[in-house]
């Protein structure tokens, strides 16, 4: 039997005046909320714009599919 998965991607954008602040506490809360819903973090991607500045971080999750 093959296990089917579903995937979800969430984006976290830096805040602050210059758009350079990532709040670890906020990210941790989001990750924990996803875990409570059965999602497992499988990867994160730092998306840069010009000179290596982070424009957003994408978190990729998976869980056993709830659809048939």
Biopython code that builds the backbone (N, CA, C, O; Angstrom):
import numpy as np
from Bio.PDB.StructureBuilder import StructureBuilder

atoms = [
    (1, "UNK", "N", (0.841, -1.179, 0.000)),
    (1, "UNK", "CA", (0.000, 0.000, 0.000)),
    (1, "UNK", "C", (0.892, 1.250, 0.000)),
    (1, "UNK", "O", (1.873, 1.326, 0.739)),
    (2, "UNK", "N", (0.542, 2.197, -0.817)),
    (2, "UNK", "CA", (1.277, 3.448, -0.924)),
    (2, "UNK", "C", (0.676, 4.485, 0.019)),
    (2, "UNK", "O", (-0.544, 4.624, 0.116)),
    (3, "UNK", "N", (1.547, 5.206, 0.708)),
    (3, "UNK", "CA", (1.087, 6.291, 1.563)),
    (3, "UNK", "C", (1.002, 7.565, 0.743)),
    (3, "UNK", "O", (1.964, 7.951, 0.080)),
    (4, "UNK", "N", (-0.150, 8.214, 0.791)),
    (4, "UNK", "CA", (-0.327, 9.489, 0.101)),
    (4, "UNK", "C", (-0.116, 10.623, 1.091)),
    (4, "UNK", "O", (-0.551, 10.551, 2.240)),
    (5, "UNK", "N", (0.551, 11.660, 0.634)),
    (5, "UNK", "CA", (0.815, 12.822, 1.463)),
    (5, "UNK", "C", (0.168, 14.059, 0.854)),
    (5, "UNK", "O", (-0.062, 14.131, -0.354)),
    (6, "UNK", "N", (-0.116, 15.009, 1.697)),
    (6, "UNK", "CA", (-0.495, 16.334, 1.222)),
    (6, "UNK", "C", (0.553, 17.303, 1.747)),
    (6, "UNK", "O", (1.196, 17.049, 2.765)),
    (7, "UNK", "N", (0.717, 18.402, 1.051)),
    (7, "UNK", "CA", (1.771, 19.357, 1.374)),
    (7, "UNK", "C", (1.184, 20.744, 1.591)),
    (7, "UNK", "O", (0.131, 21.082, 1.053)),
    (8, "UNK", "N", (1.879, 21.527, 2.381)),
    (8, "UNK", "CA", (1.460, 22.904, 2.658)),
    (8, "UNK", "C", (2.717, 23.756, 2.733)),
    (8, "UNK", "O", (3.735, 23.338, 3.284)),
    (9, "UNK", "N", (2.633, 24.949, 2.175)),
    (9, "UNK", "CA", (3.752, 25.897, 2.208)),
    (9, "UNK", "C", (3.254, 27.173, 2.875)),
    (9, "UNK", "O", (2.214, 27.717, 2.503)),
    (10, "UNK", "N", (4.006, 27.643, 3.862)),
    (10, "UNK", "CA", (3.696, 28.938, 4.454)),
    (10, "UNK", "C", (4.897, 29.848, 4.268)),
    (10, "UNK", "O", (6.042, 29.396, 4.263)),
    (11, "UNK", "N", (4.622, 31.131, 4.117)),
    (11, "UNK", "CA", (5.679, 32.128, 3.942)),
    (11, "UNK", "C", (5.741, 33.014, 5.176)),
    (11, "UNK", "O", (4.716, 33.423, 5.720)),
    (12, "UNK", "N", (6.949, 33.299, 5.601)),
    (12, "UNK", "CA", (7.175, 34.245, 6.691)),
    (12, "UNK", "C", (8.041, 35.351, 6.118)),
    (12, "UNK", "O", (9.148, 35.111, 5.637)),
    (13, "UNK", "N", (7.518, 36.563, 6.179)),
    (13, "UNK", "CA", (8.260, 37.711, 5.654)),
    (13, "UNK", "C", (8.856, 38.503, 6.807)),
    (13, "UNK", "O", (8.218, 38.658, 7.849)),
    (14, "UNK", "N", (10.063, 39.000, 6.633)),
    (14, "UNK", "CA", (10.679, 39.823, 7.670)),
    (14, "UNK", "C", (9.857, 41.087, 7.908)),
    (14, "UNK", "O", (9.209, 41.607, 6.999)),
    (15, "UNK", "N", (9.898, 41.562, 9.134)),
    (15, "UNK", "CA", (9.203, 42.796, 9.483)),
    (15, "UNK", "C", (10.207, 43.879, 9.841)),
    (15, "UNK", "O", (11.369, 43.832, 9.439)),
    (16, "UNK", "N", (9.744, 44.830, 10.586)),
    (16, "UNK", "CA", (10.613, 45.933, 10.982)),
    (16, "UNK", "C", (10.663, 47.017, 9.925)),
    (16, "UNK", "O", (10.199, 46.837, 8.800)),
    (17, "UNK", "N", (11.224, 48.124, 10.302)),
    (17, "UNK", "CA", (11.286, 49.288, 9.424)),
    (17, "UNK", "C", (11.968, 48.973, 8.096)),
    (17, "UNK", "O", (11.487, 49.381, 7.039)),
    (18, "UNK", "N", (13.070, 48.259, 8.143)),
    (18, "UNK", "CA", (13.826, 47.925, 6.932)),
    (18, "UNK", "C", (13.433, 46.583, 6.343)),
    (18, "UNK", "O", (13.983, 46.172, 5.321)),
    (19, "UNK", "N", (12.489, 45.893, 6.971)),
    (19, "UNK", "CA", (12.079, 44.582, 6.474)),
    (19, "UNK", "C", (13.157, 43.539, 6.635)),
    (19, "UNK", "O", (13.339, 42.681, 5.771)),
    (20, "UNK", "N", (13.884, 43.614, 7.759)),
    (20, "UNK", "CA", (15.001, 42.691, 7.962)),
    (20, "UNK", "C", (14.886, 41.878, 9.248)),
    (20, "UNK", "O", (15.806, 41.136, 9.590)),
    (21, "UNK", "N", (13.778, 42.007, 9.959)),
    (21, "UNK", "CA", (13.657, 41.361, 11.259)),
    (21, "UNK", "C", (12.792, 40.105, 11.151)),
    (21, "UNK", "O", (11.633, 40.169, 10.741)),
    (22, "UNK", "N", (13.367, 38.975, 11.523)),
    (22, "UNK", "CA", (12.613, 37.731, 11.645)),
    (22, "UNK", "C", (12.466, 37.440, 13.133)),
    (22, "UNK", "O", (13.464, 37.376, 13.852)),
    (23, "UNK", "N", (11.249, 37.267, 13.595)),
    (23, "UNK", "CA", (10.980, 37.055, 15.015)),
    (23, "UNK", "C", (10.943, 35.562, 15.325)),
    (23, "UNK", "O", (9.962, 34.896, 14.994)),
    (24, "UNK", "N", (11.993, 35.016, 15.956)),
    (24, "UNK", "CA", (12.035, 33.586, 16.244)),
    (24, "UNK", "C", (10.830, 33.097, 17.055)),
    (24, "UNK", "O", (10.339, 31.993, 16.819)),
    (25, "UNK", "N", (10.351, 33.902, 18.002)),
    (25, "UNK", "CA", (9.213, 33.479, 18.825)),
    (25, "UNK", "C", (7.960, 33.305, 17.975)),
    (25, "UNK", "O", (7.192, 32.364, 18.181)),
    (26, "UNK", "N", (7.754, 34.198, 17.033)),
    (26, "UNK", "CA", (6.595, 34.122, 16.146)),
    (26, "UNK", "C", (6.694, 32.910, 15.220)),
    (26, "UNK", "O", (5.709, 32.204, 15.005)),
    (27, "UNK", "N", (7.870, 32.678, 14.682)),
    (27, "UNK", "CA", (8.079, 31.522, 13.800)),
    (27, "UNK", "C", (7.866, 30.234, 14.584)),
    (27, "UNK", "O", (7.218, 29.308, 14.097)),
    (28, "UNK", "N", (8.404, 30.173, 15.788)),
    (28, "UNK", "CA", (8.244, 28.989, 16.630)),
    (28, "UNK", "C", (6.765, 28.721, 16.915)),
    (28, "UNK", "O", (6.328, 27.571, 16.878)),
    (29, "UNK", "N", (6.005, 29.754, 17.193)),
    (29, "UNK", "CA", (4.575, 29.598, 17.454)),
    (29, "UNK", "C", (3.863, 29.045, 16.223)),
    (29, "UNK", "O", (3.007, 28.169, 16.346)),
    (30, "UNK", "N", (4.209, 29.549, 15.036)),
    (30, "UNK", "CA", (3.602, 29.053, 13.805)),
    (30, "UNK", "C", (3.966, 27.593, 13.565)),
    (30, "UNK", "O", (3.110, 26.791, 13.191)),
    (31, "UNK", "N", (5.238, 27.244, 13.780)),
    (31, "UNK", "CA", (5.670, 25.860, 13.578)),
    (31, "UNK", "C", (4.959, 24.921, 14.550)),
    (31, "UNK", "O", (4.535, 23.831, 14.165)),
    (32, "UNK", "N", (4.829, 25.339, 15.805)),
    (32, "UNK", "CA", (4.139, 24.514, 16.786)),
    (32, "UNK", "C", (2.658, 24.353, 16.454)),
    (32, "UNK", "O", (2.088, 23.284, 16.671)),
    (33, "UNK", "N", (2.041, 25.389, 15.939)),
    (33, "UNK", "CA", (0.631, 25.296, 15.541)),
    (33, "UNK", "C", (0.467, 24.308, 14.387)),
    (33, "UNK", "O", (-0.477, 23.518, 14.372)),
    (34, "UNK", "N", (1.375, 24.353, 13.431)),
    (34, "UNK", "CA", (1.318, 23.401, 12.315)),
    (34, "UNK", "C", (1.498, 21.973, 12.822)),
    (34, "UNK", "O", (0.819, 21.059, 12.355)),
    (35, "UNK", "N", (2.397, 21.778, 13.764)),
    (35, "UNK", "CA", (2.626, 20.442, 14.332)),
    (35, "UNK", "C", (1.370, 19.928, 15.033)),
    (35, "UNK", "O", (1.047, 18.744, 14.936)),
    (36, "UNK", "N", (0.668, 20.800, 15.732)),
    (36, "UNK", "CA", (-0.579, 20.401, 16.402)),
    (36, "UNK", "C", (-1.623, 19.917, 15.411)),
    (36, "UNK", "O", (-2.473, 19.089, 15.738)),
    (37, "UNK", "N", (-1.546, 20.446, 14.190)),
    (37, "UNK", "CA", (-2.485, 20.052, 13.137)),
    (37, "UNK", "C", (-2.006, 18.819, 12.368)),
    (37, "UNK", "O", (-2.640, 18.398, 11.401)),
    (38, "UNK", "N", (-0.885, 18.245, 12.804)),
    (38, "UNK", "CA", (-0.384, 17.025, 12.181)),
    (38, "UNK", "C", (0.616, 17.237, 11.062)),
    (38, "UNK", "O", (1.010, 16.277, 10.400)),
    (39, "UNK", "N", (1.036, 18.473, 10.838)),
    (39, "UNK", "CA", (1.995, 18.766, 9.776)),
    (39, "UNK", "C", (3.416, 18.563, 10.285)),
    (39, "UNK", "O", (3.739, 18.910, 11.421)),
    (40, "UNK", "N", (4.249, 18.002, 9.435)),
    (40, "UNK", "CA", (5.669, 17.793, 9.739)),
    (40, "UNK", "C", (6.492, 18.700, 8.833)),
    (40, "UNK", "O", (6.318, 18.685, 7.614)),
    (41, "UNK", "N", (7.386, 19.487, 9.421)),
    (41, "UNK", "CA", (8.264, 20.351, 8.634)),
    (41, "UNK", "C", (9.279, 19.482, 7.900)),
    (41, "UNK", "O", (9.992, 18.693, 8.519)),
    (42, "UNK", "N", (9.341, 19.631, 6.574)),
    (42, "UNK", "CA", (10.285, 18.829, 5.798)),
    (42, "UNK", "C", (11.401, 19.670, 5.179)),
    (42, "UNK", "O", (12.453, 19.150, 4.809)),
    (43, "UNK", "N", (11.152, 20.996, 5.072)),
    (43, "UNK", "CA", (12.201, 21.837, 4.498)),
    (43, "UNK", "C", (11.864, 23.306, 4.749)),
    (43, "UNK", "O", (10.711, 23.659, 4.993)),
    (44, "UNK", "N", (12.873, 24.137, 4.685)),
    (44, "UNK", "CA", (12.666, 25.584, 4.704)),
    (44, "UNK", "C", (13.586, 26.183, 3.651)),
    (44, "UNK", "O", (14.691, 25.697, 3.413)),
    (45, "UNK", "N", (13.098, 27.253, 3.028)),
    (45, "UNK", "CA", (13.836, 27.881, 1.941)),
    (45, "UNK", "C", (13.913, 29.378, 2.214)),
    (45, "UNK", "O", (12.892, 30.038, 2.409)),
    (46, "UNK", "N", (15.111, 29.895, 2.225)),
    (46, "UNK", "CA", (15.344, 31.321, 2.391)),
    (46, "UNK", "C", (15.351, 31.941, 1.000)),
    (46, "UNK", "O", (16.221, 31.633, 0.186)),
    (47, "UNK", "N", (14.390, 32.809, 0.725)),
    (47, "UNK", "CA", (14.301, 33.457, -0.574)),
    (47, "UNK", "C", (14.946, 34.834, -0.459)),
    (47, "UNK", "O", (14.540, 35.655, 0.364)),
    (48, "UNK", "N", (15.944, 35.073, -1.282)),
    (48, "UNK", "CA", (16.708, 36.322, -1.218)),
    (48, "UNK", "C", (16.341, 37.264, -2.350)),
    (48, "UNK", "O", (15.869, 36.846, -3.408)),
    (49, "UNK", "N", (16.565, 38.526, -2.105)),
    (49, "UNK", "CA", (16.459, 39.539, -3.156)),
    (49, "UNK", "C", (17.660, 40.462, -3.025)),
    (49, "UNK", "O", (17.921, 40.995, -1.946)),
    (50, "UNK", "N", (18.349, 40.642, -4.053)),
    (50, "UNK", "CA", (19.491, 41.540, -4.109)),
    (50, "UNK", "C", (20.464, 41.492, -2.948)),
    (50, "UNK", "O", (20.083, 41.783, -1.814)),
    (51, "UNK", "N", (21.668, 41.143, -3.197)),
    (51, "UNK", "CA", (22.772, 41.179, -2.237)),
    (51, "UNK", "C", (22.550, 40.273, -1.028)),
    (51, "UNK", "O", (23.084, 40.542, 0.048)),
    (52, "UNK", "N", (21.769, 39.205, -1.189)),
    (52, "UNK", "CA", (21.593, 38.226, -0.123)),
    (52, "UNK", "C", (20.607, 38.598, 0.958)),
    (52, "UNK", "O", (20.498, 37.879, 1.951)),
    (53, "UNK", "N", (19.882, 39.695, 0.803)),
    (53, "UNK", "CA", (18.891, 40.090, 1.802)),
    (53, "UNK", "C", (17.682, 39.164, 1.711)),
    (53, "UNK", "O", (17.186, 38.888, 0.619)),
    (54, "UNK", "N", (17.216, 38.693, 2.849)),
    (54, "UNK", "CA", (16.078, 37.771, 2.878)),
    (54, "UNK", "C", (14.784, 38.519, 2.600)),
    (54, "UNK", "O", (14.470, 39.498, 3.276)),
    (55, "UNK", "N", (14.030, 38.056, 1.601)),
    (55, "UNK", "CA", (12.725, 38.648, 1.324)),
    (55, "UNK", "C", (11.618, 37.848, 1.999)),
    (55, "UNK", "O", (10.574, 38.396, 2.351)),
    (56, "UNK", "N", (11.853, 36.538, 2.180)),
    (56, "UNK", "CA", (10.897, 35.692, 2.888)),
    (56, "UNK", "C", (11.537, 34.335, 3.141)),
    (56, "UNK", "O", (12.524, 33.958, 2.508)),
    (57, "UNK", "N", (10.950, 33.622, 4.075)),
    (57, "UNK", "CA", (11.346, 32.244, 4.329)),
    (57, "UNK", "C", (10.108, 31.393, 4.086)),
    (57, "UNK", "O", (9.032, 31.680, 4.611)),
    (58, "UNK", "N", (10.266, 30.360, 3.297)),
    (58, "UNK", "CA", (9.155, 29.459, 3.003)),
    (58, "UNK", "C", (9.372, 28.168, 3.777)),
    (58, "UNK", "O", (10.454, 27.582, 3.730)),
    (59, "UNK", "N", (8.341, 27.728, 4.487)),
    (59, "UNK", "CA", (8.383, 26.487, 5.244)),
    (59, "UNK", "C", (7.480, 25.483, 4.544)),
    (59, "UNK", "O", (6.324, 25.781, 4.241)),
    (60, "UNK", "N", (8.012, 24.292, 4.290)),
    (60, "UNK", "CA", (7.286, 23.259, 3.560)),
    (60, "UNK", "C", (6.980, 22.118, 4.525)),
    (60, "UNK", "O", (7.872, 21.576, 5.176)),
    (61, "UNK", "N", (5.698, 21.769, 4.600)),
    (61, "UNK", "CA", (5.218, 20.741, 5.517)),
    (61, "UNK", "C", (4.567, 19.612, 4.738)),
    (61, "UNK", "O", (4.146, 19.785, 3.594)),
    (62, "UNK", "N", (4.494, 18.437, 5.386)),
    (62, "UNK", "CA", (3.736, 17.332, 4.817)),
    (62, "UNK", "C", (3.030, 16.610, 5.946)),
    (62, "UNK", "O", (3.431, 16.689, 7.107)),
    (63, "UNK", "N", (1.968, 15.904, 5.582)),
    (63, "UNK", "CA", (1.269, 15.008, 6.506)),
    (63, "UNK", "C", (0.556, 13.970, 5.667)),
    (63, "UNK", "O", (0.367, 14.144, 4.463)),
    (64, "UNK", "N", (0.164, 12.895, 6.313)),
    (64, "UNK", "CA", (-0.586, 11.868, 5.598)),
    (64, "UNK", "C", (-1.867, 12.497, 5.096)),
    (64, "UNK", "O", (-2.548, 13.209, 5.834)),
    (65, "UNK", "N", (-2.199, 12.235, 3.834)),
    (65, "UNK", "CA", (-3.320, 12.884, 3.176)),
    (65, "UNK", "C", (-4.638, 12.609, 3.899)),
    (65, "UNK", "O", (-4.896, 11.498, 4.361)),
    (66, "UNK", "N", (-5.458, 13.650, 3.982)),
    (66, "UNK", "CA", (-6.784, 13.511, 4.560)),
    (66, "UNK", "C", (-7.820, 13.339, 3.462)),
    (66, "UNK", "O", (-9.010, 13.210, 3.749)),
    (67, "UNK", "N", (-7.390, 13.336, 2.224)),
    (67, "UNK", "CA", (-8.287, 13.092, 1.089)),
    (67, "UNK", "C", (-8.032, 11.689, 0.569)),
    (67, "UNK", "O", (-7.013, 11.077, 0.891)),
    (68, "UNK", "N", (-8.952, 11.181, -0.232)),
    (68, "UNK", "CA", (-8.759, 9.821, -0.790)),
    (68, "UNK", "C", (-8.487, 9.855, -2.257)),
    (68, "UNK", "O", (-8.303, 8.807, -2.875)),
]
sb = StructureBuilder()
sb.init_structure("model")
sb.init_model(0)
sb.init_chain("A")
sb.init_seg("    ")
for serial, (resi, resn, name, xyz) in enumerate(atoms, 1):
    if name == "N":
        sb.init_residue(resn, " ", resi, " ")
    sb.init_atom(name, np.array(xyz, "f"), 0.0, 1.0, " ", f" {name:<3s}", serial, name[0])
structure = sb.get_structure()
